[in-house]
């Protein structure tokens, strides 16, 4: 059995014409994290593979690098995609700023509710399903927690919210039972 692929961040240092028959480029990528941090590894860049994604690799570009094991103990490196986490965080910050600007305190509490929902899913529901717990039970418990947190953070602690939450929990109970 081959070990699983390893994903890491990298930055394209230089590009050179490849000596392969199908053309393409050899890219030299500096690894930015993981056990091989700081090393420069060669990657074969096939023109047709990049054309299918509608993009080119440029020197200085941050990329997602994949280390894939081959039979015989060797490894090959491939550029999987452009590294886009920083722009995503910028978009998230703009979204949060707009929500707080227009929604004031309610916008802020809604964003906290959204973060709590993601945390419940990532640290509660998914690990329980992966560990073998009954998926229906994991989703139901997680869903109830998400409802409680989201309703009160998004709509405030009042009678209307409590009635809406009780109604949603009742409907959930009816649909499951």
C-alpha positions as CSV (number, residue, x, y, z in Angstrom):
1,X,0.0,0.0,0.0
2,X,1.1,3.5,-0.8
3,X,0.9,6.2,1.8
4,X,-1.7,8.9,1.3
5,X,-1.0,12.1,-0.6
6,X,0.4,15.0,1.4
7,X,-0.8,18.5,0.7
8,X,1.3,21.5,1.5
9,X,1.7,25.2,0.6
10,X,4.4,26.2,-1.8
11,X,5.7,29.2,-3.8
12,X,6.8,28.9,-7.4
13,X,10.5,29.9,-7.6
14,X,11.2,29.4,-11.3
15,X,9.9,27.7,-14.4
16,X,12.0,26.0,-17.1
17,X,11.1,24.2,-20.3
18,X,10.7,20.5,-19.7
19,X,12.7,17.9,-21.7
20,X,9.6,15.6,-21.9
21,X,8.1,14.7,-25.3
22,X,4.7,16.3,-24.4
23,X,6.3,19.7,-23.8
24,X,5.2,21.5,-20.7
25,X,7.3,23.0,-18.0
26,X,9.3,22.0,-15.0
27,X,8.4,24.2,-12.0
28,X,10.6,24.5,-9.0
29,X,8.5,25.1,-5.9
30,X,9.7,26.2,-2.5
31,X,7.8,24.2,0.2
32,X,6.3,26.7,2.8
33,X,5.1,24.2,5.5
34,X,5.3,20.7,6.7
35,X,8.4,18.5,7.2
36,X,10.0,19.6,4.0
37,X,9.7,23.3,4.7
38,X,12.3,25.4,2.9
39,X,13.2,22.8,0.3
40,X,12.8,23.4,-3.4
41,X,11.2,20.5,-5.2
42,X,10.7,20.0,-9.0
43,X,7.1,19.6,-10.4
44,X,6.2,18.6,-13.9
45,X,3.6,21.0,-15.3
46,X,1.7,19.6,-18.2
47,X,0.3,22.3,-20.5
48,X,-3.0,20.4,-21.2
49,X,-3.7,19.9,-17.5
50,X,-3.3,23.6,-16.9
51,X,-5.4,24.5,-19.9
52,X,-8.3,22.4,-18.6
53,X,-8.3,24.5,-15.4
54,X,-8.1,27.7,-17.5
55,X,-5.0,29.1,-15.8
56,X,-1.2,29.4,-15.9
57,X,1.4,29.0,-13.2
58,X,3.5,32.1,-12.6
59,X,6.7,32.6,-10.8
60,X,6.0,33.9,-7.3
61,X,2.5,32.4,-7.2
62,X,1.4,30.6,-4.0
63,X,0.2,27.1,-4.8
64,X,-1.2,24.0,-3.2
65,X,1.5,21.3,-3.7
66,X,0.8,17.6,-3.5
67,X,3.4,15.0,-2.7
68,X,2.3,11.7,-4.1
69,X,4.2,8.4,-3.4
70,X,5.2,6.2,-6.2
71,X,6.0,2.5,-6.2
72,X,9.7,2.0,-5.4
73,X,9.8,4.6,-2.6
74,X,10.0,7.6,-4.8
75,X,7.8,10.7,-4.6
76,X,6.4,13.0,-7.2
77,X,5.2,16.6,-6.6
78,X,2.3,18.2,-8.4
79,X,0.7,21.6,-8.3
80,X,-2.9,21.0,-7.4
81,X,-4.2,24.5,-7.5
82,X,-3.6,28.1,-6.5
83,X,-3.5,28.8,-2.8
84,X,-6.6,30.9,-2.1
85,X,-6.9,31.0,1.7
86,X,-5.8,34.7,2.1
87,X,-8.4,36.0,-0.4
88,X,-11.1,33.9,1.3
89,X,-10.2,35.4,4.7
90,X,-10.4,38.9,3.1
91,X,-13.9,38.1,1.7
92,X,-14.9,36.8,5.1
93,X,-13.7,39.9,6.8
94,X,-15.6,42.1,4.3
95,X,-18.8,40.1,4.8
96,X,-18.5,40.4,8.6
97,X,-17.9,44.1,8.4
98,X,-20.9,44.6,6.2
99,X,-23.1,42.5,8.5
100,X,-22.0,44.4,11.6
101,X,-22.3,47.8,9.8
102,X,-25.9,47.2,8.6
103,X,-27.0,44.9,11.4
104,X,-25.2,46.5,14.3
105,X,-25.4,44.3,17.4
106,X,-27.8,41.8,15.8
107,X,-25.4,41.5,12.8
108,X,-22.5,40.8,15.2
109,X,-24.5,38.2,17.2
110,X,-25.5,36.5,13.9
111,X,-21.9,36.2,12.9
112,X,-21.1,34.7,16.3
113,X,-24.0,32.2,15.7
114,X,-22.6,31.3,12.3
115,X,-19.2,30.7,13.8
116,X,-20.8,28.6,16.6
117,X,-22.6,26.6,13.9
118,X,-19.4,25.8,12.1
119,X,-17.7,24.9,15.3
120,X,-20.4,22.5,16.3
121,X,-20.3,20.8,12.9
122,X,-16.4,20.6,12.8
123,X,-15.8,19.7,16.4
124,X,-19.0,17.9,17.2
125,X,-21.0,16.3,14.4
126,X,-18.3,15.3,11.9
127,X,-15.9,13.7,14.5
128,X,-18.8,11.7,16.0
129,X,-19.8,10.4,12.6
130,X,-16.2,9.5,11.6
131,X,-15.7,7.7,15.0
132,X,-18.7,5.4,14.2
133,X,-21.5,7.0,16.2
134,X,-25.0,6.6,14.8
135,X,-25.0,9.4,12.2
136,X,-28.7,10.2,12.7
137,X,-28.1,10.7,16.4
138,X,-25.0,12.8,15.9
139,X,-26.8,15.1,13.4
140,X,-29.9,15.4,15.6
141,X,-28.0,16.4,18.7
142,X,-25.8,18.7,16.7
143,X,-28.8,20.2,15.0
144,X,-30.6,20.9,18.2
145,X,-27.5,22.6,19.6
146,X,-27.1,24.7,16.4
147,X,-30.8,25.7,16.6
148,X,-30.6,26.8,20.2
149,X,-27.4,28.8,19.7
150,X,-28.4,30.3,16.3
151,X,-32.0,31.2,17.3
152,X,-31.0,33.1,20.5
153,X,-27.9,34.8,19.0
154,X,-29.7,35.7,15.8
155,X,-33.0,36.9,17.2
156,X,-32.4,37.7,20.9
157,X,-33.5,36.2,24.1
158,X,-37.3,36.8,24.1
159,X,-40.6,35.0,24.1
160,X,-41.0,35.1,20.3
161,X,-37.6,33.4,19.9
162,X,-38.4,30.8,22.5
163,X,-41.8,30.0,20.8
164,X,-40.0,29.7,17.4
165,X,-37.4,27.5,18.8
166,X,-39.9,25.2,20.6
167,X,-41.9,25.0,17.3
168,X,-38.8,24.1,15.3
169,X,-37.8,21.5,17.9
170,X,-41.4,20.1,17.8
171,X,-41.3,19.8,14.0
172,X,-37.9,18.2,14.1
173,X,-39.2,15.7,16.7
174,X,-42.2,14.9,14.5
175,X,-40.2,14.5,11.4
176,X,-37.7,12.1,13.1
177,X,-40.3,10.1,15.0
